[in-house]
């Protein structure tokens, strides 16, 4: 098995993603790989609400703040941090292709029932990626 050279951590910036963060750091260190991180913000539907921009701005500001904290803790330079807008699956797969990623790491939140039947971001990334994908259980 060849070593990974560039790993992409896809995070929702929540406390439950700590396991995925730790695994990404561990694998990057073991492989001497570059580590990048991506967080995706899915657009808020504006249907019938004239002040939707007022809702998005704090979400973006908070994401930037949390991403900066994560970057500092994990020693990931600003150039390797991305905040994208759109579908998690689409944006992660696009970033992986653009950056020449050979491993994507994403947390799995263990949804059950109807949400599991309909799929999840992790499942979409696993099935759509051209590189290896590691899903990390982020729950007990």
ABEGO torsion letter per residue (X at the ends): XBBBABBBBBBAGBAAAAAAAAAAAAAAAAAGBBBBBBBBBBBBBABGBAAAAAAAAAAAAAAAAAAAAAAAAAGBBAAABBBBBEBAAAAAAAAAAAAGBABBBBBBAGBBEAAAAAEBAAAAAAAABABBBBBBBABX
